[in-house]
Amino acid sequence: MLSVCSYITGECKDPITYAQKFDTWKQCAIVAMNTSMQYLQAMDDETVNNFQLSTQYTCTQQETI
């Protein structure tokens, strides 16, 4: 899951989840970091700077049967 958050307001947008499953934590973290960069680069500088936007993500292991 990945969310865009404001360090000014302390609020985060609803998280996005990936349909893709990852074999390792590293794969998940790399995709999350790359997606974070894409989100921030797509936003205008003024919005990112005024709201001090950043992303947060988490990778969770799914139990398999």
PDBQT receptor file of N, H, CA, C and O in Angstrom, charges set to zero:
ATOM      1  N   MET A   1       0.842  -1.176   0.000  1.00  0.00    +0.000 N 
ATOM      2  CA  MET A   1       0.000   0.000   0.000  1.00  0.00    +0.000 C 
ATOM      3  C   MET A   1       0.885   1.238   0.000  1.00  0.00    +0.000 C 
ATOM      4  O   MET A   1       1.949   1.263   0.620  1.00  0.00    +0.000 OA
ATOM      5  N   LEU A   2       0.424   2.263  -0.709  1.00  0.00    +0.000 N 
ATOM      6  H   LEU A   2      -0.440   2.243  -1.212  1.00  0.00    +0.000 HD
ATOM      7  CA  LEU A   2       1.180   3.498  -0.803  1.00  0.00    +0.000 C 
ATOM      8  C   LEU A   2       0.212   4.667  -0.672  1.00  0.00    +0.000 C 
ATOM      9  O   LEU A   2      -0.847   4.676  -1.299  1.00  0.00    +0.000 OA
ATOM     10  N   SER A   3       0.573   5.642   0.136  1.00  0.00    +0.000 N 
ATOM     11  H   SER A   3       1.433   5.635   0.645  1.00  0.00    +0.000 HD
ATOM     12  CA  SER A   3      -0.254   6.833   0.334  1.00  0.00    +0.000 C 
ATOM     13  C   SER A   3       0.583   8.082   0.162  1.00  0.00    +0.000 C 
ATOM     14  O   SER A   3       1.774   8.096   0.475  1.00  0.00    +0.000 OA
ATOM     15  N   VAL A   4      -0.055   9.142  -0.342  1.00  0.00    +0.000 N 
ATOM     16  H   VAL A   4      -1.023   9.131  -0.596  1.00  0.00    +0.000 HD
ATOM     17  CA  VAL A   4       0.561  10.457  -0.385  1.00  0.00    +0.000 C 
ATOM     18  C   VAL A   4       0.103  11.189   0.868  1.00  0.00    +0.000 C 
ATOM     19  O   VAL A   4      -1.092  11.268   1.152  1.00  0.00    +0.000 OA
ATOM     20  N   CYS A   5       1.070  11.724   1.618  1.00  0.00    +0.000 N 
ATOM     21  H   CYS A   5       2.041  11.659   1.387  1.00  0.00    +0.000 HD
ATOM     22  CA  CYS A   5       0.766  12.344   2.912  1.00  0.00    +0.000 C 
ATOM     23  C   CYS A   5       1.334  13.759   2.996  1.00  0.00    +0.000 C 
ATOM     24  O   CYS A   5       2.332  14.086   2.354  1.00  0.00    +0.000 OA
ATOM     25  N   SER A   6       0.676  14.584   3.798  1.00  0.00    +0.000 N 
ATOM     26  H   SER A   6      -0.135  14.318   4.320  1.00  0.00    +0.000 HD
ATOM     27  CA  SER A   6       1.144  15.933   4.066  1.00  0.00    +0.000 C 
ATOM     28  C   SER A   6       1.783  15.983   5.449  1.00  0.00    +0.000 C 
ATOM     29  O   SER A   6       1.184  15.566   6.440  1.00  0.00    +0.000 OA
ATOM     30  N   TYR A   7       3.001  16.496   5.498  1.00  0.00    +0.000 N 
ATOM     31  H   TYR A   7       3.487  16.834   4.692  1.00  0.00    +0.000 HD
ATOM     32  CA  TYR A   7       3.664  16.660   6.784  1.00  0.00    +0.000 C 
ATOM     33  C   TYR A   7       3.194  17.937   7.483  1.00  0.00    +0.000 C 
ATOM     34  O   TYR A   7       3.540  18.167   8.641  1.00  0.00    +0.000 OA
ATOM     35  N   ILE A   8       2.409  18.769   6.793  1.00  0.00    +0.000 N 
ATOM     36  H   ILE A   8       2.127  18.581   5.852  1.00  0.00    +0.000 HD
ATOM     37  CA  ILE A   8       1.819  19.963   7.399  1.00  0.00    +0.000 C 
ATOM     38  C   ILE A   8       0.543  19.593   8.151  1.00  0.00    +0.000 C 
ATOM     39  O   ILE A   8       0.378  19.954   9.316  1.00  0.00    +0.000 OA
ATOM     40  N   THR A   9      -0.366  18.866   7.476  1.00  0.00    +0.000 N 
ATOM     41  H   THR A   9      -0.232  18.573   6.529  1.00  0.00    +0.000 HD
ATOM     42  CA  THR A   9      -1.660  18.542   8.073  1.00  0.00    +0.000 C 
ATOM     43  C   THR A   9      -1.655  17.198   8.803  1.00  0.00    +0.000 C 
ATOM     44  O   THR A   9      -2.509  16.943   9.652  1.00  0.00    +0.000 OA
ATOM     45  N   GLY A  10      -0.695  16.349   8.469  1.00  0.00    +0.000 N 
ATOM     46  H   GLY A  10      -0.001  16.557   7.779  1.00  0.00    +0.000 HD
ATOM     47  CA  GLY A  10      -0.648  15.017   9.065  1.00  0.00    +0.000 C 
ATOM     48  C   GLY A  10      -1.632  14.042   8.432  1.00  0.00    +0.000 C 
ATOM     49  O   GLY A  10      -1.799  12.922   8.913  1.00  0.00    +0.000 OA
ATOM     50  N   GLU A  11      -2.280  14.469   7.354  1.00  0.00    +0.000 N 
ATOM     51  H   GLU A  11      -2.144  15.380   6.963  1.00  0.00    +0.000 HD
ATOM     52  CA  GLU A  11      -3.271  13.626   6.696  1.00  0.00    +0.000 C 
ATOM     53  C   GLU A  11      -2.670  12.904   5.487  1.00  0.00    +0.000 C 
ATOM     54  O   GLU A  11      -1.738  13.388   4.845  1.00  0.00    +0.000 OA
ATOM     55  N   CYS A  12      -3.234  11.740   5.204  1.00  0.00    +0.000 N 
ATOM     56  H   CYS A  12      -3.991  11.347   5.725  1.00  0.00    +0.000 HD
ATOM     57  CA  CYS A  12      -2.814  10.958   4.044  1.00  0.00    +0.000 C 
ATOM     58  C   CYS A  12      -4.030  10.681   3.169  1.00  0.00    +0.000 C 
ATOM     59  O   CYS A  12      -5.138  10.495   3.671  1.00  0.00    +0.000 OA
ATOM     60  N   LYS A  13      -3.812  10.654   1.863  1.00  0.00    +0.000 N 
ATOM     61  H   LYS A  13      -2.912  10.804   1.456  1.00  0.00    +0.000 HD
ATOM     62  CA  LYS A  13      -4.881  10.260   0.947  1.00  0.00    +0.000 C 
ATOM     63  C   LYS A  13      -5.109   8.763   1.090  1.00  0.00    +0.000 C 
ATOM     64  O   LYS A  13      -4.268   8.046   1.632  1.00  0.00    +0.000 OA
ATOM     65  N   ASP A  14      -6.252   8.298   0.600  1.00  0.00    +0.000 N 
ATOM     66  H   ASP A  14      -6.935   8.881   0.160  1.00  0.00    +0.000 HD
ATOM     67  CA  ASP A  14      -6.536   6.870   0.637  1.00  0.00    +0.000 C 
ATOM     68  C   ASP A  14      -5.412   6.112  -0.061  1.00  0.00    +0.000 C 
ATOM     69  O   ASP A  14      -4.951   6.520  -1.127  1.00  0.00    +0.000 OA
ATOM     70  N   PRO A  15      -4.978   5.024   0.533  1.00  0.00    +0.000 N 
ATOM     71  CA  PRO A  15      -3.850   4.295  -0.047  1.00  0.00    +0.000 C 
ATOM     72  C   PRO A  15      -4.239   3.559  -1.327  1.00  0.00    +0.000 C 
ATOM     73  O   PRO A  15      -5.386   3.154  -1.521  1.00  0.00    +0.000 OA
ATOM     74  N   ILE A  16      -3.243   3.406  -2.184  1.00  0.00    +0.000 N 
ATOM     75  H   ILE A  16      -2.312   3.736  -2.026  1.00  0.00    +0.000 HD
ATOM     76  CA  ILE A  16      -3.429   2.547  -3.340  1.00  0.00    +0.000 C 
ATOM     77  C   ILE A  16      -2.824   1.199  -2.995  1.00  0.00    +0.000 C 
ATOM     78  O   ILE A  16      -1.832   1.112  -2.270  1.00  0.00    +0.000 OA
ATOM     79  N   THR A  17      -3.423   0.171  -3.515  1.00  0.00    +0.000 N 
ATOM     80  H   THR A  17      -4.229   0.242  -4.104  1.00  0.00    +0.000 HD
ATOM     81  CA  THR A  17      -2.882  -1.163  -3.304  1.00  0.00    +0.000 C 
ATOM     82  C   THR A  17      -2.538  -1.744  -4.662  1.00  0.00    +0.000 C 
ATOM     83  O   THR A  17      -3.134  -1.389  -5.679  1.00  0.00    +0.000 OA
ATOM     84  N   TYR A  18      -1.589  -2.621  -4.659  1.00  0.00    +0.000 N 
ATOM     85  H   TYR A  18      -1.105  -2.909  -3.833  1.00  0.00    +0.000 HD
ATOM     86  CA  TYR A  18      -1.131  -3.242  -5.896  1.00  0.00    +0.000 C 
ATOM     87  C   TYR A  18      -1.788  -4.602  -6.066  1.00  0.00    +0.000 C 
ATOM     88  O   TYR A  18      -1.838  -5.401  -5.131  1.00  0.00    +0.000 OA
ATOM     89  N   ALA A  19      -2.288  -4.856  -7.260  1.00  0.00    +0.000 N 
ATOM     90  H   ALA A  19      -2.247  -4.208  -8.020  1.00  0.00    +0.000 HD
ATOM     91  CA  ALA A  19      -2.817  -6.182  -7.566  1.00  0.00    +0.000 C 
ATOM     92  C   ALA A  19      -1.658  -7.166  -7.725  1.00  0.00    +0.000 C 
ATOM     93  O   ALA A  19      -1.796  -8.368  -7.495  1.00  0.00    +0.000 OA
ATOM     94  N   GLN A  20      -0.528  -6.620  -8.122  1.00  0.00    +0.000 N 
ATOM     95  H   GLN A  20      -0.416  -5.644  -8.309  1.00  0.00    +0.000 HD
ATOM     96  CA  GLN A  20       0.675  -7.434  -8.325  1.00  0.00    +0.000 C 
ATOM     97  C   GLN A  20       1.171  -7.980  -6.992  1.00  0.00    +0.000 C 
ATOM     98  O   GLN A  20       1.173  -7.270  -5.986  1.00  0.00    +0.000 OA
ATOM     99  N   LYS A  21       1.581  -9.211  -6.987  1.00  0.00    +0.000 N 
ATOM    100  H   LYS A  21       1.580  -9.788  -7.804  1.00  0.00    +0.000 HD
ATOM    101  CA  LYS A  21       2.189  -9.831  -5.807  1.00  0.00    +0.000 C 
ATOM    102  C   LYS A  21       3.703  -9.860  -6.018  1.00  0.00    +0.000 C 
ATOM    103  O   LYS A  21       4.184 -10.090  -7.127  1.00  0.00    +0.000 OA
ATOM    104  N   PHE A  22       4.425  -9.629  -4.962  1.00  0.00    +0.000 N 
ATOM    105  H   PHE A  22       4.034  -9.442  -4.061  1.00  0.00    +0.000 HD
ATOM    106  CA  PHE A  22       5.885  -9.601  -5.033  1.00  0.00    +0.000 C 
ATOM    107  C   PHE A  22       6.454 -10.804  -4.311  1.00  0.00    +0.000 C 
ATOM    108  O   PHE A  22       5.919 -11.254  -3.298  1.00  0.00    +0.000 OA
ATOM    109  N   ASP A  23       7.544 -11.314  -4.848  1.00  0.00    +0.000 N 
ATOM    110  H   ASP A  23       7.978 -10.949  -5.671  1.00  0.00    +0.000 HD
ATOM    111  CA  ASP A  23       8.183 -12.482  -4.244  1.00  0.00    +0.000 C 
ATOM    112  C   ASP A  23       9.034 -12.110  -3.030  1.00  0.00    +0.000 C 
ATOM    113  O   ASP A  23       9.242 -12.931  -2.137  1.00  0.00    +0.000 OA
ATOM    114  N   THR A  24       9.524 -10.864  -3.002  1.00  0.00    +0.000 N 
ATOM    115  H   THR A  24       9.354 -10.197  -3.727  1.00  0.00    +0.000 HD
ATOM    116  CA  THR A  24      10.410 -10.457  -1.915  1.00  0.00    +0.000 C 
ATOM    117  C   THR A  24      10.057  -9.046  -1.438  1.00  0.00    +0.000 C 
ATOM    118  O   THR A  24       9.420  -8.265  -2.145  1.00  0.00    +0.000 OA
ATOM    119  N   TRP A  25      10.491  -8.756  -0.221  1.00  0.00    +0.000 N 
ATOM    120  H   TRP A  25      11.008  -9.391   0.353  1.00  0.00    +0.000 HD
ATOM    121  CA  TRP A  25      10.335  -7.412   0.335  1.00  0.00    +0.000 C 
ATOM    122  C   TRP A  25      11.046  -6.396  -0.556  1.00  0.00    +0.000 C 
ATOM    123  O   TRP A  25      10.521  -5.312  -0.810  1.00  0.00    +0.000 OA
ATOM    124  N   LYS A  26      12.231  -6.746  -1.025  1.00  0.00    +0.000 N 
ATOM    125  H   LYS A  26      12.658  -7.627  -0.819  1.00  0.00    +0.000 HD
ATOM    126  CA  LYS A  26      13.025  -5.834  -1.858  1.00  0.00    +0.000 C 
ATOM    127  C   LYS A  26      12.254  -5.439  -3.114  1.00  0.00    +0.000 C 
ATOM    128  O   LYS A  26      12.226  -4.261  -3.470  1.00  0.00    +0.000 OA
ATOM    129  N   GLN A  27      11.635  -6.393  -3.786  1.00  0.00    +0.000 N 
ATOM    130  H   GLN A  27      11.658  -7.350  -3.497  1.00  0.00    +0.000 HD
ATOM    131  CA  GLN A  27      10.865  -6.083  -4.990  1.00  0.00    +0.000 C 
ATOM    132  C   GLN A  27       9.729  -5.114  -4.669  1.00  0.00    +0.000 C 
ATOM    133  O   GLN A  27       9.498  -4.151  -5.401  1.00  0.00    +0.000 OA
ATOM    134  N   CYS A  28       9.037  -5.373  -3.590  1.00  0.00    +0.000 N 
ATOM    135  H   CYS A  28       9.225  -6.155  -2.995  1.00  0.00    +0.000 HD
ATOM    136  CA  CYS A  28       7.935  -4.503  -3.178  1.00  0.00    +0.000 C 
ATOM    137  C   CYS A  28       8.447  -3.093  -2.877  1.00  0.00    +0.000 C 
ATOM    138  O   CYS A  28       7.860  -2.113  -3.336  1.00  0.00    +0.000 OA
ATOM    139  N   ALA A  29       9.514  -2.985  -2.126  1.00  0.00    +0.000 N 
ATOM    140  H   ALA A  29       9.991  -3.781  -1.753  1.00  0.00    +0.000 HD
ATOM    141  CA  ALA A  29      10.055  -1.681  -1.734  1.00  0.00    +0.000 C 
ATOM    142  C   ALA A  29      10.533  -0.887  -2.945  1.00  0.00    +0.000 C 
ATOM    143  O   ALA A  29      10.329   0.325  -3.003  1.00  0.00    +0.000 OA
ATOM    144  N   ILE A  30      11.160  -1.543  -3.903  1.00  0.00    +0.000 N 
ATOM    145  H   ILE A  30      11.326  -2.528  -3.856  1.00  0.00    +0.000 HD
ATOM    146  CA  ILE A  30      11.648  -0.855  -5.098  1.00  0.00    +0.000 C 
ATOM    147  C   ILE A  30      10.483  -0.314  -5.917  1.00  0.00    +0.000 C 
ATOM    148  O   ILE A  30      10.528   0.828  -6.375  1.00  0.00    +0.000 OA
ATOM    149  N   VAL A  31       9.442  -1.117  -6.107  1.00  0.00    +0.000 N 
ATOM    150  H   VAL A  31       9.405  -2.045  -5.734  1.00  0.00    +0.000 HD
ATOM    151  CA  VAL A  31       8.265  -0.649  -6.849  1.00  0.00    +0.000 C 
ATOM    152  C   VAL A  31       7.610   0.520  -6.111  1.00  0.00    +0.000 C 
ATOM    153  O   VAL A  31       7.210   1.500  -6.739  1.00  0.00    +0.000 OA
ATOM    154  N   ALA A  32       7.498   0.425  -4.799  1.00  0.00    +0.000 N 
ATOM    155  H   ALA A  32       7.823  -0.372  -4.288  1.00  0.00    +0.000 HD
ATOM    156  CA  ALA A  32       6.892   1.506  -4.008  1.00  0.00    +0.000 C 
ATOM    157  C   ALA A  32       7.709   2.789  -4.112  1.00  0.00    +0.000 C 
ATOM    158  O   ALA A  32       7.136   3.870  -4.246  1.00  0.00    +0.000 OA
ATOM    159  N   MET A  33       9.009   2.692  -4.054  1.00  0.00    +0.000 N 
ATOM    160  H   MET A  33       9.474   1.813  -3.945  1.00  0.00    +0.000 HD
ATOM    161  CA  MET A  33       9.847   3.896  -4.161  1.00  0.00    +0.000 C 
ATOM    162  C   MET A  33       9.760   4.502  -5.559  1.00  0.00    +0.000 C 
ATOM    163  O   MET A  33       9.683   5.722  -5.700  1.00  0.00    +0.000 OA
ATOM    164  N   ASN A  34       9.772   3.663  -6.590  1.00  0.00    +0.000 N 
ATOM    165  H   ASN A  34       9.835   2.671  -6.475  1.00  0.00    +0.000 HD
ATOM    166  CA  ASN A  34       9.644   4.179  -7.954  1.00  0.00    +0.000 C 
ATOM    167  C   ASN A  34       8.284   4.838  -8.171  1.00  0.00    +0.000 C 
ATOM    168  O   ASN A  34       8.194   5.892  -8.800  1.00  0.00    +0.000 OA
ATOM    169  N   THR A  35       7.240   4.223  -7.655  1.00  0.00    +0.000 N 
ATOM    170  H   THR A  35       7.313   3.366  -7.144  1.00  0.00    +0.000 HD
ATOM    171  CA  THR A  35       5.894   4.804  -7.762  1.00  0.00    +0.000 C 
ATOM    172  C   THR A  35       5.840   6.127  -7.003  1.00  0.00    +0.000 C 
ATOM    173  O   THR A  35       5.226   7.085  -7.473  1.00  0.00    +0.000 OA
ATOM    174  N   SER A  36       6.471   6.187  -5.843  1.00  0.00    +0.000 N 
ATOM    175  H   SER A  36       6.969   5.409  -5.461  1.00  0.00    +0.000 HD
ATOM    176  CA  SER A  36       6.520   7.427  -5.062  1.00  0.00    +0.000 C 
ATOM    177  C   SER A  36       7.152   8.548  -5.869  1.00  0.00    +0.000 C 
ATOM    178  O   SER A  36       6.636   9.665  -5.897  1.00  0.00    +0.000 OA
ATOM    179  N   MET A  37       8.255   8.258  -6.519  1.00  0.00    +0.000 N 
ATOM    180  H   MET A  37       8.675   7.350  -6.496  1.00  0.00    +0.000 HD
ATOM    181  CA  MET A  37       8.932   9.277  -7.339  1.00  0.00    +0.000 C 
ATOM    182  C   MET A  37       8.025   9.747  -8.464  1.00  0.00    +0.000 C 
ATOM    183  O   MET A  37       7.959  10.944  -8.747  1.00  0.00    +0.000 OA
ATOM    184  N   GLN A  38       7.325   8.821  -9.109  1.00  0.00    +0.000 N 
ATOM    185  H   GLN A  38       7.378   7.849  -8.880  1.00  0.00    +0.000 HD
ATOM    186  CA  GLN A  38       6.437   9.196 -10.205  1.00  0.00    +0.000 C 
ATOM    187  C   GLN A  38       5.307  10.100  -9.718  1.00  0.00    +0.000 C 
ATOM    188  O   GLN A  38       4.971  11.085 -10.375  1.00  0.00    +0.000 OA
ATOM    189  N   TYR A  39       4.728   9.771  -8.579  1.00  0.00    +0.000 N 
ATOM    190  H   TYR A  39       5.001   8.971  -8.045  1.00  0.00    +0.000 HD
ATOM    191  CA  TYR A  39       3.652  10.597  -8.018  1.00  0.00    +0.000 C 
ATOM    192  C   TYR A  39       4.159  12.004  -7.726  1.00  0.00    +0.000 C 
ATOM    193  O   TYR A  39       3.528  12.985  -8.120  1.00  0.00    +0.000 OA
ATOM    194  N   LEU A  40       5.278  12.109  -7.047  1.00  0.00    +0.000 N 
ATOM    195  H   LEU A  40       5.790  11.312  -6.727  1.00  0.00    +0.000 HD
ATOM    196  CA  LEU A  40       5.789  13.427  -6.672  1.00  0.00    +0.000 C 
ATOM    197  C   LEU A  40       6.222  14.229  -7.887  1.00  0.00    +0.000 C 
ATOM    198  O   LEU A  40       6.007  15.440  -7.928  1.00  0.00    +0.000 OA
ATOM    199  N   GLN A  41       6.824  13.587  -8.873  1.00  0.00    +0.000 N 
ATOM    200  H   GLN A  41       6.999  12.603  -8.840  1.00  0.00    +0.000 HD
ATOM    201  CA  GLN A  41       7.245  14.298 -10.077  1.00  0.00    +0.000 C 
ATOM    202  C   GLN A  41       6.047  14.796 -10.886  1.00  0.00    +0.000 C 
ATOM    203  O   GLN A  41       6.141  15.824 -11.556  1.00  0.00    +0.000 OA
ATOM    204  N   ALA A  42       4.927  14.080 -10.830  1.00  0.00    +0.000 N 
ATOM    205  H   ALA A  42       4.851  13.245 -10.285  1.00  0.00    +0.000 HD
ATOM    206  CA  ALA A  42       3.727  14.474 -11.580  1.00  0.00    +0.000 C 
ATOM    207  C   ALA A  42       3.001  15.651 -10.935  1.00  0.00    +0.000 C 
ATOM    208  O   ALA A  42       2.260  16.365 -11.611  1.00  0.00    +0.000 OA
ATOM    209  N   MET A  43       3.205  15.861  -9.638  1.00  0.00    +0.000 N 
ATOM    210  H   MET A  43       3.807  15.281  -9.089  1.00  0.00    +0.000 HD
ATOM    211  CA  MET A  43       2.534  16.959  -8.935  1.00  0.00    +0.000 C 
ATOM    212  C   MET A  43       3.306  18.258  -9.157  1.00  0.00    +0.000 C 
ATOM    213  O   MET A  43       4.516  18.254  -9.385  1.00  0.00    +0.000 OA
ATOM    214  N   ASP A  44       2.570  19.370  -9.083  1.00  0.00    +0.000 N 
ATOM    215  H   ASP A  44       1.587  19.373  -8.898  1.00  0.00    +0.000 HD
ATOM    216  CA  ASP A  44       3.260  20.645  -9.268  1.00  0.00    +0.000 C 
ATOM    217  C   ASP A  44       4.074  20.995  -8.016  1.00  0.00    +0.000 C 
ATOM    218  O   ASP A  44       3.712  20.642  -6.894  1.00  0.00    +0.000 OA
ATOM    219  N   ASP A  45       5.168  21.691  -8.246  1.00  0.00    +0.000 N 
ATOM    220  H   ASP A  45       5.462  21.978  -9.158  1.00  0.00    +0.000 HD
ATOM    221  CA  ASP A  45       6.113  22.027  -7.181  1.00  0.00    +0.000 C 
ATOM    222  C   ASP A  45       5.453  22.784  -6.033  1.00  0.00    +0.000 C 
ATOM    223  O   ASP A  45       5.730  22.517  -4.863  1.00  0.00    +0.000 OA
ATOM    224  N   GLU A  46       4.572  23.735  -6.375  1.00  0.00    +0.000 N 
ATOM    225  H   GLU A  46       4.346  23.952  -7.324  1.00  0.00    +0.000 HD
ATOM    226  CA  GLU A  46       3.948  24.563  -5.346  1.00  0.00    +0.000 C 
ATOM    227  C   GLU A  46       3.132  23.718  -4.368  1.00  0.00    +0.000 C 
ATOM    228  O   GLU A  46       3.213  23.920  -3.157  1.00  0.00    +0.000 OA
ATOM    229  N   THR A  47       2.351  22.778  -4.889  1.00  0.00    +0.000 N 
ATOM    230  H   THR A  47       2.286  22.614  -5.873  1.00  0.00    +0.000 HD
ATOM    231  CA  THR A  47       1.528  21.925  -4.026  1.00  0.00    +0.000 C 
ATOM    232  C   THR A  47       2.401  21.056  -3.130  1.00  0.00    +0.000 C 
ATOM    233  O   THR A  47       2.161  20.953  -1.927  1.00  0.00    +0.000 OA
ATOM    234  N   VAL A  48       3.416  20.431  -3.723  1.00  0.00    +0.000 N 
ATOM    235  H   VAL A  48       3.611  20.514  -4.700  1.00  0.00    +0.000 HD
ATOM    236  CA  VAL A  48       4.308  19.563  -2.942  1.00  0.00    +0.000 C 
ATOM    237  C   VAL A  48       5.001  20.356  -1.848  1.00  0.00    +0.000 C 
ATOM    238  O   VAL A  48       5.088  19.902  -0.707  1.00  0.00    +0.000 OA
ATOM    239  N   ASN A  49       5.488  21.524  -2.187  1.00  0.00    +0.000 N 
ATOM    240  H   ASN A  49       5.417  21.893  -3.114  1.00  0.00    +0.000 HD
ATOM    241  CA  ASN A  49       6.214  22.337  -1.207  1.00  0.00    +0.000 C 
ATOM    242  C   ASN A  49       5.292  22.949  -0.155  1.00  0.00    +0.000 C 
ATOM    243  O   ASN A  49       5.631  22.954   1.029  1.00  0.00    +0.000 OA
ATOM    244  N   ASN A  50       4.131  23.466  -0.567  1.00  0.00    +0.000 N 
ATOM    245  H   ASN A  50       3.856  23.462  -1.528  1.00  0.00    +0.000 HD
ATOM    246  CA  ASN A  50       3.221  24.102   0.393  1.00  0.00    +0.000 C 
ATOM    247  C   ASN A  50       2.670  23.119   1.419  1.00  0.00    +0.000 C 
ATOM    248  O   ASN A  50       2.519  23.459   2.593  1.00  0.00    +0.000 OA
ATOM    249  N   PHE A  51       2.372  21.904   0.975  1.00  0.00    +0.000 N 
ATOM    250  H   PHE A  51       2.495  21.628   0.022  1.00  0.00    +0.000 HD
ATOM    251  CA  PHE A  51       1.806  20.904   1.885  1.00  0.00    +0.000 C 
ATOM    252  C   PHE A  51       2.853  19.910   2.385  1.00  0.00    +0.000 C 
ATOM    253  O   PHE A  51       2.535  18.978   3.124  1.00  0.00    +0.000 OA
ATOM    254  N   GLN A  52       4.103  20.121   1.975  1.00  0.00    +0.000 N 
ATOM    255  H   GLN A  52       4.361  20.878   1.375  1.00  0.00    +0.000 HD
ATOM    256  CA  GLN A  52       5.213  19.220   2.331  1.00  0.00    +0.000 C 
ATOM    257  C   GLN A  52       4.777  17.769   2.129  1.00  0.00    +0.000 C 
ATOM    258  O   GLN A  52       4.743  16.969   3.064  1.00  0.00    +0.000 OA
ATOM    259  N   LEU A  53       4.445  17.460   0.875  1.00  0.00    +0.000 N 
ATOM    260  H   LEU A  53       4.472  18.109   0.115  1.00  0.00    +0.000 HD
ATOM    261  CA  LEU A  53       3.954  16.129   0.544  1.00  0.00    +0.000 C 
ATOM    262  C   LEU A  53       5.088  15.131   0.416  1.00  0.00    +0.000 C 
ATOM    263  O   LEU A  53       6.189  15.460  -0.027  1.00  0.00    +0.000 OA
ATOM    264  N   SER A  54       4.800  13.943   0.803  1.00  0.00    +0.000 N 
ATOM    265  H   SER A  54       3.906  13.677   1.162  1.00  0.00    +0.000 HD
ATOM    266  CA  SER A  54       5.711  12.820   0.652  1.00  0.00    +0.000 C 
ATOM    267  C   SER A  54       4.841  11.574   0.564  1.00  0.00    +0.000 C 
ATOM    268  O   SER A  54       3.614  11.661   0.606  1.00  0.00    +0.000 OA
ATOM    269  N   THR A  55       5.467  10.442   0.445  1.00  0.00    +0.000 N 
ATOM    270  H   THR A  55       6.464  10.372   0.411  1.00  0.00    +0.000 HD
ATOM    271  CA  THR A  55       4.698   9.196   0.401  1.00  0.00    +0.000 C 
ATOM    272  C   THR A  55       5.121   8.308   1.557  1.00  0.00    +0.000 C 
ATOM    273  O   THR A  55       6.208   8.440   2.119  1.00  0.00    +0.000 OA
ATOM    274  N   GLN A  56       4.228   7.410   1.881  1.00  0.00    +0.000 N 
ATOM    275  H   GLN A  56       3.345   7.303   1.424  1.00  0.00    +0.000 HD
ATOM    276  CA  GLN A  56       4.581   6.357   2.822  1.00  0.00    +0.000 C 
ATOM    277  C   GLN A  56       4.046   5.063   2.231  1.00  0.00    +0.000 C 
ATOM    278  O   GLN A  56       3.007   5.046   1.570  1.00  0.00    +0.000 OA
ATOM    279  N   TYR A  57       4.760   3.998   2.476  1.00  0.00    +0.000 N 
ATOM    280  H   TYR A  57       5.603   4.011   3.013  1.00  0.00    +0.000 HD
ATOM    281  CA  TYR A  57       4.319   2.720   1.943  1.00  0.00    +0.000 C 
ATOM    282  C   TYR A  57       4.599   1.623   2.944  1.00  0.00    +0.000 C 
ATOM    283  O   TYR A  57       5.385   1.783   3.879  1.00  0.00    +0.000 OA
ATOM    284  N   THR A  58       3.941   0.517   2.724  1.00  0.00    +0.000 N 
ATOM    285  H   THR A  58       3.302   0.387   1.965  1.00  0.00    +0.000 HD
ATOM    286  CA  THR A  58       4.194  -0.664   3.526  1.00  0.00    +0.000 C 
ATOM    287  C   THR A  58       4.077  -1.898   2.647  1.00  0.00    +0.000 C 
ATOM    288  O   THR A  58       3.242  -1.956   1.744  1.00  0.00    +0.000 OA
ATOM    289  N   CYS A  59       4.892  -2.848   2.911  1.00  0.00    +0.000 N 
ATOM    290  H   CYS A  59       5.570  -2.802   3.644  1.00  0.00    +0.000 HD
ATOM    291  CA  CYS A  59       4.837  -4.140   2.241  1.00  0.00    +0.000 C 
ATOM    292  C   CYS A  59       4.470  -5.160   3.308  1.00  0.00    +0.000 C 
ATOM    293  O   CYS A  59       5.104  -5.229   4.361  1.00  0.00    +0.000 OA
ATOM    294  N   THR A  60       3.457  -5.939   3.029  1.00  0.00    +0.000 N 
ATOM    295  H   THR A  60       2.942  -5.883   2.174  1.00  0.00    +0.000 HD
ATOM    296  CA  THR A  60       3.049  -6.945   4.006  1.00  0.00    +0.000 C 
ATOM    297  C   THR A  60       3.082  -8.326   3.368  1.00  0.00    +0.000 C 
ATOM    298  O   THR A  60       2.730  -8.507   2.202  1.00  0.00    +0.000 OA
ATOM    299  N   GLN A  61       3.507  -9.275   4.151  1.00  0.00    +0.000 N 
ATOM    300  H   GLN A  61       3.794  -9.129   5.098  1.00  0.00    +0.000 HD
ATOM    301  CA  GLN A  61       3.588 -10.634   3.668  1.00  0.00    +0.000 C 
ATOM    302  C   GLN A  61       2.204 -11.265   3.724  1.00  0.00    +0.000 C 
ATOM    303  O   GLN A  61       1.503 -11.178   4.732  1.00  0.00    +0.000 OA
ATOM    304  N   GLN A  62       1.831 -11.895   2.635  1.00  0.00    +0.000 N 
ATOM    305  H   GLN A  62       2.401 -11.966   1.816  1.00  0.00    +0.000 HD
ATOM    306  CA  GLN A  62       0.549 -12.580   2.558  1.00  0.00    +0.000 C 
ATOM    307  C   GLN A  62       0.756 -14.041   2.883  1.00  0.00    +0.000 C 
ATOM    308  O   GLN A  62       1.708 -14.669   2.419  1.00  0.00    +0.000 OA
ATOM    309  N   GLU A  63      -0.140 -14.568   3.681  1.00  0.00    +0.000 N 
ATOM    310  H   GLU A  63      -0.913 -14.057   4.057  1.00  0.00    +0.000 HD
ATOM    311  CA  GLU A  63      -0.043 -15.992   3.997  1.00  0.00    +0.000 C 
ATOM    312  C   GLU A  63      -0.532 -16.795   2.805  1.00  0.00    +0.000 C 
ATOM    313  O   GLU A  63      -1.511 -16.428   2.154  1.00  0.00    +0.000 OA
ATOM    314  N   THR A  64       0.144 -17.875   2.529  1.00  0.00    +0.000 N 
ATOM    315  H   THR A  64       0.938 -18.173   3.058  1.00  0.00    +0.000 HD
ATOM    316  CA  THR A  64      -0.267 -18.737   1.420  1.00  0.00    +0.000 C 
ATOM    317  C   THR A  64      -0.747 -20.062   1.981  1.00  0.00    +0.000 C 
ATOM    318  O   THR A  64      -0.308 -20.517   3.037  1.00  0.00    +0.000 OA
ATOM    319  N   ILE A  65      -1.647 -20.651   1.250  1.00  0.00    +0.000 N 
ATOM    320  H   ILE A  65      -2.004 -20.281   0.393  1.00  0.00    +0.000 HD
ATOM    321  CA  ILE A  65      -2.206 -21.938   1.681  1.00  0.00    +0.000 C 
ATOM    322  C   ILE A  65      -1.639 -23.048   0.821  1.00  0.00    +0.000 C 
ATOM    323  O   ILE A  65      -1.979 -24.215   1.016  1.00  0.00    +0.000 OA
TER     324      ILE A  65
